[in-house]
Structures are given as structure tokens and as C-alpha cells.
Amino acid sequence: MSKRVVILGGGVAGLEALLALRALAGDRLDLTLVSEHDVFVDRPMTVAEPFGFGSAARLPLPEIAAEFGAEFVRETGTAVDGAGRRVTCADGQELAFDTLIIATGAQTRAPFSDAITFGFEGSGQAIREMLDRLRHRKARSVAFVAPTMTGWLLPLYELALMTGRELARNNVDGVELHVLTPEDRPLALFGGRVSQDIGRLMAATGIEFTRASFAKGNGGGLTYGALGQATPDYVVTLPLLSGPGLAGVPASEPHGFVPVDEYGRVTGLPDVYAAGDAVDFPVKQGGLAAQQADAVAEHVAASHGAECDATPFAPALRGMLFTGDAPLYMRSGVADADPDVPDAWYPLWWPPTKVAGRYLPPYLLERGDGEGFGGPPMGFVDVDIPLTSITLPG
């Protein structure tokens, strides 16, 4: 009999796991995809939409599930009974499983009351309105603020760089642009070479980098200890992240993410796995979520008799940074890479998309509206960097 695998979550990690399991295990597994939403959104691409540089793919999850022979359940998982091998949903129904994969993503909340929190509903339109006011000189300053190192800071830099380029294209000068983060240098996670290049891009675009040890609300406004100036006209920030909060699933301190091993197995819950932003890996990024999902899928497929090797999660950071300028692909310390080619004009992986993964990106490319693939319509920087305990934040 086919074993039933339930996947909670229809984002990058959930869909990567779905596609990988079907490819690796064939019809050995009875797959069920559970999501509170019925549309998959390629969220990393949404950063380009307010600037007119591209659009994010939006695909119906029921169709994707059906294409890969999976059942789709539009619901929210709320609790896991590990001993009984059941997931309880918000509507009270229970789903039995032989294997469970938690790919729900993280919970998010706005860090400041009077800021544009990118990724929240309406934030794209708010960015468009901000750009319009900047172009018409009705606003003169923007602070792009990372309230924490937990998560993925790249969209903040993209928003700052594309804002700067947009102002330059419209011959608007005198606007103060600041990036405030807890980092020692711009995008420190990417390594020294990339950080230096990003720093030069920021300087050329008129963006000031400031290491800010805190950024907090104060009497309804925003106060930045490291900036020492009046509140800017606009503050753009990223959400604060915390774990999925599933009853019956262990949570690590202080933010409640799910503890897993190198194969994505959840601590203390047999046959329960997790991947993506829900887990306790400190960097939350689509490409890393896909790599985690691949490690989970291989282990699950092998445990159910598929002829495949289970490879542990070995994170390699592959990131495409939209800059609004000339493209640059970069790599640092990658095994088997040519040490004399730290950067190049060609992509470092295929397809060269915002989310670098084995199964989902090629599928999205195939489902895309355009013929062929010409890369992003505006400039970007690609990086390919292995992550270790030395390079990770904290």
C-alpha cells in the first residue's frame, strides 16, 4: 500500500518537497498538500513589482497538486499528534499521515506601527506611493531598517538600491537614503568580496549604510540610536519572524522555530520533518528552503523504499540581488569553482531565478508566460556562497 505523506504549507519548501517526492518516489507515496491559501506566489519576485521591473508568478495550488497526483486541502494545520500520526486543522478535521512534512513558513508581525512592512498586504502599493512622492519632491528621506538579523535581509537592500536608481533615472537629487541594520557591513552574510561590491553600489547610488544596534518605537514615532537625526519621511522595514506555533511540535527559544537535524527530522517526533522558514536555521531564504526540502524529500523517499541516496542539508547561499543596474554574477568559496573567476557575466546556476532550487524553479520556468528565459529585465547581482557555522549570523 502507498504510504501517506502530508505536506503542511504551499510555499517554496512545500512545493519543492512535493515535486521532489513525486520525482524520487513515483507512485510509492500518496501525497496530500495542505495550505491556508489556494495560490502560490513567487514572493522573492514581488520586490521588483513596485518598480515595474518584473512580476511574481501566481499559480493555483489545486492545479499544481493535481498535476503531480496529490490531494489538495485548503486548510490551516493547528496541531500535530505525533503518537496518533494525525494533523488537526482549524476546521476540526483530522488528517492521518505516515510521514508529515511541516513547511508552513514562519509567523510574521510588523516591527513598527508607522512603517511600510514589506511583504505585508498593501506594501507594494505603499512603495509605489512612496516613489511617486519622492519623484515629485514631496518627501525627502527614507530609512530602510532591518530590526533583527533573523530572517533574510536582501529584500531591504534591493528596495534601497532600486529606490536610489529610480530617483537617479528621474533626475531627483537631495533625497537622503539610509540602510540601518545590525550588520558590521552591507550584506555581511555574503562574505567580504560581495559586501565590498554591494557597499560600492550603495555609495554610487547615494545610500548611506549605518550599523544600528536598535530601532524601536518611541511615543508613536521611530528612534534610531545610531542615526541621531529626526524621523525620516518614510521607514521601510521587514517583518519580525517567529515559529509556526503548531501544538504538539517542539519549539526552540527564543523565537519558537522548529528544531531539526541535517535531514530535516523534527526533534522528538518520529516520521515528522520540517523545512523552510519554520525551522531553526537562522537564515530564512527561498533557495535555502528548497535545499532543506530536497534533503527532507530524499530521506523520506529513501525511507519508503525509493532508490535514492539521502543527502544531508549542506547550505549554499545562492542569491540574486536586484540593483536596477548592470548584472553581476558572483561566487565565493564554492567547491569546484574556478578561483580565478569570482564573478562573471553568466549565471552561476540554472535557471537563474530568485529562488535557486532543483525542482520548483524549472517547473515555474516551464509554466511561465514568456518563451525562453532572458533573465531579469533589470540589473542584479548573483551570489553563490557556502554557509558554515563561521559565516552564519550569531
Kinemage of the C-alpha trace (Angstrom):
@kinemage 1
@onewidth
@group {chain A} dominant
@subgroup {mainchain}
@vectorlist {calphas} color= white
{ca met a 1} P 0.000 0.000 0.000
{ca ser a 2} L 1.112 3.554 -0.687
{ca lys a 3} L 2.292 5.488 2.317
{ca arg a 4} L 0.516 8.755 3.020
{ca val a 5} L 2.721 11.833 3.186
{ca val a 6} L 1.066 15.068 4.307
{ca ile a 7} L 2.811 18.344 3.464
{ca leu a 8} L 1.729 21.361 5.500
{ca gly a 9} L 2.341 24.524 3.501
{ca gly a 10} L 2.126 25.603 -0.127
{ca gly a 11} L 5.148 27.887 -0.312
{ca val a 12} L 8.608 27.227 -1.741
{ca ala a 13} L 9.544 24.481 0.736
{ca gly a 14} L 6.177 22.730 0.470
{ca leu a 15} L 6.104 22.710 -3.338
{ca glu a 16} L 9.770 21.745 -3.636
{ca ala a 17} L 9.088 18.797 -1.328
{ca leu a 18} L 6.002 17.824 -3.328
{ca leu a 19} L 7.802 17.872 -6.683
{ca ala a 20} L 10.884 16.154 -5.286
{ca leu a 21} L 8.915 13.336 -3.662
{ca arg a 22} L 6.983 12.619 -6.820
{ca ala a 23} L 10.206 12.602 -8.848
{ca leu a 24} L 12.115 10.424 -6.381
{ca ala a 25} L 9.434 8.034 -5.143
{ca gly a 26} L 6.986 7.856 -8.023
{ca asp a 27} L 3.650 6.351 -7.003
{ca arg a 28} L 5.016 4.790 -3.818
{ca leu a 29} L 3.595 7.742 -1.891
{ca asp a 30} L 0.081 9.095 -1.503
{ca leu a 31} L 0.686 12.860 -1.283
{ca thr a 32} L -1.553 15.471 0.335
{ca leu a 33} L -0.783 19.190 0.166
{ca val a 34} L -2.395 21.343 2.872
{ca ser a 35} L -2.364 25.136 2.612
{ca glu a 36} L -4.414 28.006 4.001
{ca his a 37} L -4.029 29.698 0.609
{ca asp a 38} L -5.016 28.333 -2.785
{ca val a 39} L -2.470 30.332 -4.798
{ca phe a 40} L 1.317 30.006 -4.809
{ca val a 41} L 3.081 33.371 -5.046
{ca asp a 42} L 6.751 33.591 -6.024
{ca arg a 43} L 7.309 36.070 -3.189
{ca pro a 44} L 11.008 36.858 -3.798
{ca met a 45} L 9.996 38.420 -7.125
{ca thr a 46} L 7.458 40.764 -5.532
{ca val a 47} L 10.277 43.140 -4.573
{ca ala a 48} L 10.590 44.172 -8.240
{ca glu a 49} L 6.890 44.828 -8.831
{ca pro a 50} L 6.614 48.370 -7.363
{ca phe a 51} L 9.432 49.470 -9.700
{ca gly a 52} L 7.950 47.866 -12.798
{ca phe a 53} L 10.955 45.551 -13.218
{ca gly a 54} L 9.019 42.287 -13.275
{ca ser a 55} L 6.144 40.401 -11.753
{ca ala a 56} L 5.829 37.439 -9.448
{ca ala a 57} L 4.359 34.178 -10.671
{ca arg a 58} L 0.973 33.368 -9.160
{ca leu a 59} L -0.204 29.796 -9.725
{ca pro a 60} L -3.231 27.918 -8.357
{ca leu a 61} L -2.160 25.300 -5.813
{ca pro a 62} L -5.032 22.874 -6.567
{ca glu a 63} L -3.842 22.668 -10.181
{ca ile a 64} L -0.229 22.072 -9.146
{ca ala a 65} L -1.276 19.377 -6.678
{ca ala a 66} L -3.456 17.665 -9.300
{ca glu a 67} L -0.667 17.789 -11.870
{ca phe a 68} L 1.537 15.791 -9.512
{ca gly a 69} L -1.168 13.399 -8.396
{ca ala a 70} L -1.616 14.927 -4.951
{ca glu a 71} L -4.735 15.765 -2.986
{ca phe a 72} L -5.149 19.424 -2.104
{ca val a 73} L -6.744 20.518 1.164
{ca arg a 74} L -7.323 24.216 1.731
{ca glu a 75} L -6.994 24.422 5.487
{ca thr a 76} L -4.671 25.559 8.255
{ca gly a 77} L -2.893 22.951 10.332
{ca thr a 78} L -3.075 23.800 14.034
{ca ala a 79} L -1.811 20.745 15.938
{ca val a 80} L 0.189 17.567 15.432
{ca asp a 81} L -0.434 14.306 17.258
{ca gly a 82} L 2.855 12.505 16.759
{ca ala a 83} L 1.825 9.299 18.514
{ca gly a 84} L -1.515 9.131 16.701
{ca arg a 85} L 0.016 10.335 13.416
{ca arg a 86} L -2.653 12.923 12.813
{ca val a 87} L -2.782 16.601 11.964
{ca thr a 88} L -5.677 18.664 13.277
{ca cys a 89} L -6.870 21.531 11.094
{ca ala a 90} L -8.560 24.787 12.061
{ca asp a 91} L -11.951 23.489 10.947
{ca gly a 92} L -11.627 20.442 13.207
{ca gln a 93} L -10.922 17.829 10.565
{ca glu a 94} L -8.055 15.417 11.153
{ca leu a 95} L -5.635 14.175 8.502
{ca ala a 96} L -3.854 10.872 9.052
{ca phe a 97} L -0.240 10.507 7.920
{ca asp a 98} L 2.589 8.026 7.760
{ca thr a 99} L 5.014 10.900 7.252
{ca leu a 100} L 4.438 14.591 7.910
{ca ile a 101} L 6.431 17.473 6.411
{ca ile a 102} L 5.965 20.857 8.088
{ca ala a 103} L 6.602 23.627 5.559
{ca thr a 104} L 4.224 26.275 6.860
{ca gly a 105} L 6.745 29.085 6.928
{ca ala a 106} L 7.182 31.495 9.803
{ca gln a 107} L 4.650 33.689 11.515
{ca thr a 108} L 5.179 37.391 10.825
{ca arg a 109} L 4.389 40.637 12.573
{ca ala a 110} L 5.151 44.286 11.896
{ca pro a 111} L 8.014 45.689 13.999
{ca phe a 112} L 6.805 49.305 13.833
{ca ser a 113} L 3.373 50.838 13.682
{ca asp a 114} L 4.214 53.694 11.309
{ca ala a 115} L 6.360 51.946 8.709
{ca ile a 116} L 5.931 50.099 5.428
{ca thr a 117} L 6.498 46.441 6.300
{ca phe a 118} L 7.487 44.878 3.011
{ca gly a 119} L 5.710 41.601 2.326
{ca phe a 120} L 2.528 42.575 4.127
{ca glu a 121} L -0.680 43.133 2.217
{ca gly a 122} L -0.673 46.556 0.573
{ca ser a 123} L 3.079 47.088 0.968
{ca gly a 124} L 3.693 47.042 -2.796
{ca gln a 125} L 1.190 49.835 -3.356
{ca ala a 126} L 2.655 51.746 -0.409
{ca ile a 127} L 6.118 51.552 -2.028
{ca arg a 128} L 4.666 52.845 -5.308
{ca glu a 129} L 3.076 55.789 -3.500
{ca met a 130} L 6.368 56.500 -1.697
{ca leu a 131} L 8.248 56.525 -5.010
{ca asp a 132} L 5.700 58.911 -6.509
{ca arg a 133} L 6.081 61.351 -3.617
{ca leu a 134} L 9.878 61.133 -3.832
{ca arg a 135} L 9.802 61.788 -7.579
{ca his a 136} L 7.611 64.846 -7.019
{ca arg a 137} L 9.835 66.044 -4.151
{ca lys a 138} L 7.031 65.764 -1.620
{ca ala a 139} L 9.246 63.536 0.542
{ca arg a 140} L 12.997 63.855 1.076
{ca ser a 141} L 14.197 60.942 3.200
{ca val a 142} L 13.770 57.177 3.540
{ca ala a 143} L 15.238 54.794 6.106
{ca phe a 144} L 15.387 51.101 5.200
{ca val a 145} L 15.526 49.361 8.569
{ca ala a 146} L 16.306 45.752 9.487
{ca pro a 147} L 15.018 45.335 13.048
{ca thr a 148} L 16.770 41.976 13.521
{ca met a 149} L 19.315 39.642 11.919
{ca thr a 150} L 16.857 36.732 11.970
{ca gly a 151} L 15.431 36.098 8.533
{ca trp a 152} L 16.643 37.407 5.179
{ca leu a 153} L 17.837 40.986 4.728
{ca leu a 154} L 18.426 41.017 0.978
{ca pro a 155} L 15.000 42.492 0.040
{ca leu a 156} L 15.779 45.542 2.184
{ca tyr a 157} L 18.930 46.258 0.163
{ca glu a 158} L 17.062 45.646 -3.084
{ca leu a 159} L 14.399 48.155 -2.136
{ca ala a 160} L 17.042 50.732 -1.210
{ca leu a 161} L 19.124 50.231 -4.370
{ca met a 162} L 16.137 50.260 -6.721
{ca thr a 163} L 14.777 53.368 -4.984
{ca gly a 164} L 18.116 55.094 -5.498
{ca arg a 165} L 18.221 54.090 -9.173
{ca glu a 166} L 14.637 55.207 -9.678
{ca leu a 167} L 15.479 58.652 -8.294
{ca ala a 168} L 18.577 58.901 -10.493
{ca arg a 169} L 16.585 57.982 -13.610
{ca asn a 170} L 14.149 60.766 -12.793
{ca asn a 171} L 16.934 63.293 -12.018
{ca val a 172} L 15.776 63.653 -8.418
{ca asp a 173} L 18.599 64.641 -6.088
{ca gly a 174} L 18.844 65.667 -2.466
{ca val a 175} L 16.915 62.656 -1.116
{ca glu a 176} L 18.506 61.043 1.928
{ca leu a 177} L 18.543 57.237 1.756
{ca his a 178} L 19.766 55.200 4.723
{ca val a 179} L 20.102 51.470 5.320
{ca leu a 180} L 20.155 50.573 9.017
{ca thr a 181} L 20.932 47.004 10.055
{ca pro a 182} L 22.671 45.171 12.920
{ca glu a 183} L 25.395 44.062 10.466
{ca asp a 184} L 29.013 45.207 10.594
{ca arg a 185} L 28.984 45.818 6.835
{ca pro a 186} L 26.467 45.593 3.982
{ca leu a 187} L 25.139 42.049 3.482
{ca ala a 188} L 27.884 40.635 5.697
{ca leu a 189} L 26.496 37.123 5.290
{ca phe a 190} L 27.611 37.106 1.649
{ca gly a 191} L 31.286 37.475 2.525
{ca gly a 192} L 33.880 40.223 2.172
{ca arg a 193} L 34.110 40.440 -1.631
{ca val a 194} L 30.366 40.660 -2.169
{ca ser a 195} L 29.931 43.012 0.768
{ca gln a 196} L 32.525 45.385 -0.673
{ca asp a 197} L 30.847 45.352 -4.082
{ca ile a 198} L 27.430 45.995 -2.554
{ca gly a 199} L 28.929 48.806 -0.487
{ca arg a 200} L 30.286 50.422 -3.646
{ca leu a 201} L 26.898 50.092 -5.344
{ca met a 202} L 25.236 51.745 -2.378
{ca ala a 203} L 27.751 54.583 -2.289
{ca ala a 204} L 27.343 55.182 -6.020
{ca thr a 205} L 23.589 55.301 -5.535
{ca gly a 206} L 23.824 57.758 -2.646
{ca ile a 207} L 22.772 55.295 0.075
{ca glu a 208} L 24.364 55.596 3.492
{ca phe a 209} L 24.952 52.380 5.428
{ca thr a 210} L 24.628 52.593 9.214
{ca arg a 211} L 25.097 49.841 11.748
{ca ala a 212} L 22.151 50.241 14.101
{ca ser a 213} L 22.138 48.338 17.348
{ca phe a 214} L 18.446 49.003 17.825
{ca ala a 215} L 15.463 50.553 16.150
{ca lys a 216} L 12.408 50.937 18.320
{ca gly a 217} L 9.145 52.788 18.620
{ca asn a 218} L 9.125 55.826 20.867
{ca gly a 219} L 5.912 57.690 21.532
{ca gly a 220} L 4.407 56.659 18.219
{ca gly a 221} L 7.485 57.625 16.205
{ca leu a 222} L 10.697 55.818 15.379
{ca thr a 223} L 14.012 56.394 17.077
{ca tyr a 224} L 17.319 55.052 15.762
{ca gly a 225} L 20.166 55.094 18.250
{ca ala a 226} L 22.863 55.020 15.580
{ca leu a 227} L 21.380 57.619 13.240
{ca gly a 228} L 20.939 60.589 15.535
{ca gln a 229} L 18.583 62.544 13.323
{ca ala a 230} L 14.910 63.360 13.018
{ca thr a 231} L 12.465 60.674 11.952
{ca pro a 232} L 12.649 60.213 8.148
{ca asp a 233} L 9.659 60.834 5.907
{ca tyr a 234} L 9.371 57.099 5.213
{ca val a 235} L 10.533 53.985 7.020
{ca val a 236} L 10.628 50.700 5.113
{ca thr a 237} L 11.216 47.580 7.135
{ca leu a 238} L 10.921 43.794 7.135
{ca pro a 239} L 8.654 41.601 9.263
{ca leu a 240} L 9.719 40.058 12.537
{ca leu a 241} L 9.629 36.274 12.288
{ca ser a 242} L 8.692 33.540 14.732
{ca gly a 243} L 7.986 29.820 14.539
{ca pro a 244} L 4.737 28.308 13.248
{ca gly a 245} L 3.245 27.717 16.704
{ca leu a 246} L 1.854 24.244 15.992
{ca ala a 247} L 0.585 22.480 19.096
{ca gly a 248} L 2.454 19.235 19.688
{ca val a 249} L 5.548 20.384 17.758
{ca pro a 250} L 8.703 21.325 19.700
{ca ala a 251} L 9.836 24.942 19.518
{ca ser a 252} L 13.291 26.355 20.192
{ca glu a 253} L 13.968 29.513 22.166
{ca pro a 254} L 13.650 32.426 21.818
{ca his a 255} L 11.551 32.640 18.627
{ca gly a 256} L 9.786 29.289 18.552
{ca phe a 257} L 11.279 27.801 15.386
{ca val a 258} L 11.152 24.021 14.923
{ca pro a 259} L 14.372 22.160 15.842
{ca val a 260} L 15.517 19.716 13.136
{ca asp a 261} L 18.589 17.644 12.260
{ca glu a 262} L 20.548 17.669 8.996
{ca tyr a 263} L 17.838 15.618 7.266
{ca gly a 264} L 15.020 17.838 8.489
{ca arg a 265} L 13.766 15.349 11.099
{ca val a 266} L 11.925 17.133 13.915
{ca thr a 267} L 13.387 16.536 17.348
{ca gly a 268} L 11.325 14.028 19.333
{ca leu a 269} L 8.692 13.340 16.651
{ca pro a 270} L 9.277 10.162 14.596
{ca asp a 271} L 8.414 10.466 10.896
{ca val a 272} L 7.827 14.212 11.202
{ca tyr a 273} L 10.052 16.529 9.172
{ca ala a 274} L 10.252 20.283 8.676
{ca ala a 275} L 11.801 22.585 6.072
{ca gly a 276} L 11.836 26.258 5.171
{ca asp a 277} L 11.248 29.316 7.334
{ca ala a 278} L 9.585 27.241 10.066
{ca val a 279} L 12.846 25.550 11.112
{ca asp a 280} L 15.535 26.818 13.439
{ca phe a 281} L 18.138 27.552 10.745
{ca pro a 282} L 18.984 31.259 11.239
{ca val a 283} L 18.824 32.341 7.581
{ca lys a 284} L 15.351 32.356 6.019
{ca gln a 285} L 15.606 32.341 2.231
{ca gly a 286} L 13.783 30.628 -0.620
{ca gly a 287} L 16.827 28.888 -2.054
{ca leu a 288} L 17.805 27.529 1.357
{ca ala a 289} L 14.201 26.426 1.938
{ca ala a 290} L 14.380 24.473 -1.339
{ca gln a 291} L 17.661 22.855 -0.280
{ca gln a 292} L 16.127 21.859 3.062
{ca ala a 293} L 13.080 20.436 1.287
{ca asp a 294} L 15.322 18.411 -1.035
{ca ala a 295} L 17.157 16.888 1.943
{ca val a 296} L 13.817 16.025 3.542
{ca ala a 297} L 12.391 14.549 0.323
{ca glu a 298} L 15.428 12.360 -0.250
{ca his a 299} L 15.301 10.989 3.292
{ca val a 300} L 11.545 10.410 3.142
{ca ala a 301} L 11.720 8.757 -0.290
{ca ala a 302} L 14.601 6.502 0.765
{ca ser a 303} L 12.814 5.533 3.985
{ca his a 304} L 9.837 4.379 1.909
{ca gly a 305} L 11.916 2.224 -0.404
{ca ala a 306} L 12.842 4.554 -3.236
{ca glu a 307} L 16.252 4.029 -4.812
{ca cys a 308} L 17.895 7.309 -3.904
{ca asp a 309} L 20.602 8.490 -1.572
{ca ala a 310} L 19.643 10.678 1.372
{ca thr a 311} L 21.939 13.703 1.338
{ca pro a 312} L 22.070 15.911 4.448
{ca phe a 313} L 21.354 19.617 4.202
{ca ala a 314} L 24.597 21.422 3.281
{ca pro a 315} L 23.565 25.062 2.850
{ca ala a 316} L 24.881 27.040 -0.097
{ca leu a 317} L 23.671 30.614 -0.308
{ca arg a 318} L 22.572 31.472 -3.829
{ca gly a 319} L 21.082 34.924 -4.015
{ca met a 320} L 20.002 37.254 -6.784
{ca leu a 321} L 20.100 40.882 -5.704
{ca phe a 322} L 18.108 43.337 -7.820
{ca thr a 323} L 20.061 46.582 -8.157
{ca gly a 324} L 18.461 48.342 -11.128
{ca asp a 325} L 21.940 48.484 -12.693
{ca ala a 326} L 24.186 46.171 -14.729
{ca pro a 327} L 24.010 42.466 -13.855
{ca leu a 328} L 26.806 40.699 -11.994
{ca tyr a 329} L 27.002 37.040 -11.013
{ca met a 330} L 29.279 36.282 -8.088
{ca arg a 331} L 30.518 33.268 -6.173
{ca ser a 332} L 32.795 32.820 -3.176
{ca gly a 333} L 34.465 29.706 -1.839
{ca val a 334} L 32.241 27.299 -3.780
{ca ala a 335} L 33.605 23.771 -4.243
{ca asp a 336} L 34.899 23.038 -7.774
{ca ala a 337} L 34.530 26.689 -8.777
{ca asp a 338} L 37.282 28.387 -10.742
{ca pro a 339} L 39.137 30.506 -8.139
{ca asp a 340} L 40.142 32.925 -10.877
{ca val a 341} L 36.502 33.669 -11.722
{ca pro a 342} L 34.980 35.191 -8.555
{ca asp a 343} L 32.402 36.956 -10.674
{ca ala a 344} L 31.155 36.620 -14.222
{ca trp a 345} L 28.612 37.826 -16.755
{ca tyr a 346} L 26.903 34.414 -16.899
{ca pro a 347} L 24.522 32.814 -14.377
{ca leu a 348} L 26.015 30.561 -11.700
{ca trp a 349} L 23.033 28.191 -11.643
{ca trp a 350} L 20.091 27.312 -13.864
{ca pro a 351} L 17.538 28.632 -14.171
{ca pro a 352} L 18.946 31.921 -12.856
{ca thr a 353} L 15.909 32.767 -10.750
{ca lys a 354} L 15.453 34.427 -7.373
{ca val a 355} L 14.840 31.021 -5.791
{ca ala a 356} L 17.583 28.554 -6.673
{ca gly a 357} L 16.267 25.009 -6.369
{ca arg a 358} L 16.346 21.625 -8.039
{ca tyr a 359} L 12.676 21.068 -8.864
{ca leu a 360} L 10.467 24.103 -8.310
{ca pro a 361} L 12.362 26.789 -10.321
{ca pro a 362} L 12.484 24.704 -13.541
{ca tyr a 363} L 8.786 23.976 -13.074
{ca leu a 364} L 7.982 27.675 -12.643
{ca leu a 365} L 10.090 28.468 -15.703
{ca glu a 366} L 8.139 25.914 -17.728
{ca arg a 367} L 4.826 27.326 -16.501
{ca gly a 368} L 5.912 30.896 -17.238
{ca asp a 369} L 4.193 33.060 -19.840
{ca gly a 370} L 7.300 34.022 -21.768
{ca glu a 371} L 9.153 31.902 -24.292
{ca gly a 372} L 12.710 31.114 -23.256
{ca phe a 373} L 14.454 32.807 -20.388
{ca gly a 374} L 16.314 36.054 -20.745
{ca gly a 375} L 16.993 36.741 -17.088
{ca pro a 376} L 15.559 39.612 -15.071
{ca pro a 377} L 14.680 42.698 -17.102
{ca met a 378} L 16.815 44.956 -14.901
{ca gly a 379} L 20.180 44.656 -13.203
{ca phe a 380} L 21.015 42.249 -10.435
{ca val a 381} L 23.868 40.581 -8.598
{ca asp a 382} L 24.012 36.787 -8.271
{ca val a 383} L 25.998 35.194 -5.455
{ca asp a 384} L 26.840 31.565 -4.712
{ca ile a 385} L 28.359 31.050 -1.258
{ca pro a 386} L 28.544 28.008 1.053
{ca leu a 387} L 27.364 28.699 4.583
{ca thr a 388} L 29.160 27.392 7.665
{ca ser a 389} L 28.912 27.971 11.392
{ca ile a 390} L 31.568 30.639 10.932
{ca thr a 391} L 29.616 32.641 8.380
{ca leu a 392} L 26.161 32.316 9.886
{ca pro a 393} L 24.780 35.196 11.997
{ca gly a 394} L 25.293 34.791 15.724
